[in-house]
């Protein structure tokens, strides 16, 4: 039968002992082994808990650092987006002015060409 506590040396001997004078000494030895196993197990668990607490502490530090870096990155991104928005607005205004003046120059050019056509072909208002 397998032990329910395989890490505890001496448990099986204590569990299956029949208390007699003959096996009293072996029961004491098994109890001693069990106490030593319990002490070793406690020490092992304590060191593992300490190791895991240290890992958790370092992970928390890493998470805090990443959170801070992410926050800084988002703030920089927001500033860049605000600058890009302002630049885009200025560019749109400049393009609107350029388009207005381009349309105005084109209208004047079309008007001059129309007047020249009318004059060369002697069509109203130049006809006599």
C-alpha positions in Angstrom: 0.0 0.0 0.0 1.3 3.4 -1.0 1.9 6.0 1.8 -0.5 8.9 1.9 2.5 11.1 2.8 5.4 9.8 0.7 7.6 12.7 1.8 7.3 11.7 5.4 9.8 9.0 6.2 8.7 6.8 9.0 4.9 7.3 8.7 4.2 3.8 7.3 6.1 2.2 10.2 4.1 4.1 12.8 0.8 3.6 11.0 1.2 -0.2 10.7 3.0 -0.9 14.0 1.3 -3.0 16.6 2.3 -1.7 20.0 4.3 -4.4 21.8 7.6 -4.4 23.8 9.3 -6.0 20.9 8.5 -3.3 18.4 8.5 -0.3 20.8 12.1 0.5 19.9 11.3 0.4 16.2 8.3 2.6 16.9 10.5 5.2 18.6 12.9 5.1 15.8 10.1 5.5 13.2 8.7 8.4 15.3 12.2 10.0 15.3 12.4 9.6 11.5 9.0 11.1 11.2 9.9 14.1 13.3 13.1 14.7 11.3 11.1 14.3 8.1 8.6 16.9 9.3 11.4 19.3 10.2 13.0 18.9 6.9 9.7 19.3 5.1 8.9 22.5 7.0 12.4 23.8 6.2 11.9 22.9 2.5 8.5 24.5 2.4 9.8 27.6 4.1 12.6 28.0 1.6 10.2 27.4 -1.3 7.7 30.0 0.1 10.6 32.4 0.5 11.7 31.8 -3.1 8.2 32.2 -4.4 7.7 35.4 -2.4 10.9 36.8 -3.9 9.7 35.9 -7.4 6.3 37.5 -6.7 8.1 40.7 -5.4 10.3 40.8 -8.5 7.2 40.3 -10.8 5.4 43.0 -9.0 8.4 45.3 -9.6 8.4 44.4 -13.3 4.7 45.0 -13.6 5.0 48.4 -11.9 7.9 49.3 -14.2 6.0 48.2 -17.3 2.9 50.2 -16.1 5.1 53.3 -15.6 6.6 52.8 -19.1 3.2 52.3 -20.6 1.9 55.4 -19.0 4.8 57.5 -20.2 4.4 56.1 -23.7 0.7 56.9 -23.8 1.4 60.5 -22.6 4.0 60.9 -25.3 1.6 59.5 -27.9 -1.1 61.9 -26.8 1.3 64.8 -27.2 2.3 63.6 -30.6 -1.3 63.3 -31.6 -2.1 66.8 -30.4 0.9 68.1 -32.4 -0.2 66.2 -35.5 -3.7 67.5 -35.2 -2.4 71.1 -35.0 -0.1 70.5 -38.0 -3.0 68.9 -39.9 -5.2 71.9 -39.2 -2.6 74.3 -40.4 -1.9 72.3 -43.5 -5.7 72.1 -44.3 -6.0 75.9 -43.9 -3.0 76.5 -46.2 -4.3 74.1 -48.8 -7.7 75.8 -48.7 -6.1 79.2 -49.3 -3.9 77.8 -52.1 -7.0 76.2 -53.7 -9.0 79.4 -53.4 -6.2 81.4 -55.1 -5.7 78.7 -57.7 -9.4 78.8 -58.6 -9.3 82.6 -58.7 -6.3 82.5 -61.1 -8.0 79.9 -63.2 -11.2 81.9 -63.4 -9.2 85.0 -64.5 -7.4 82.9 -67.1 -10.7 81.4 -68.4 -12.2 84.9 -68.5 -9.2 86.3 -70.4 -9.3 83.4 -72.9 -13.0 83.9 -73.4 -12.6 87.6 -74.0 -9.8 86.9 -76.4 -11.9 84.3 -78.3 -14.8 86.7 -78.5 -12.5 89.6 -79.7 -10.7 87.5 -82.3 -14.0 86.2 -83.7 -15.7 89.5 -83.5 -18.5 88.4 -81.4 -20.4 90.6 -79.0 -19.4 92.9 -77.2 -16.8 93.7 -79.8 -19.0 93.5 -82.8 -19.8 96.7 -84.8 
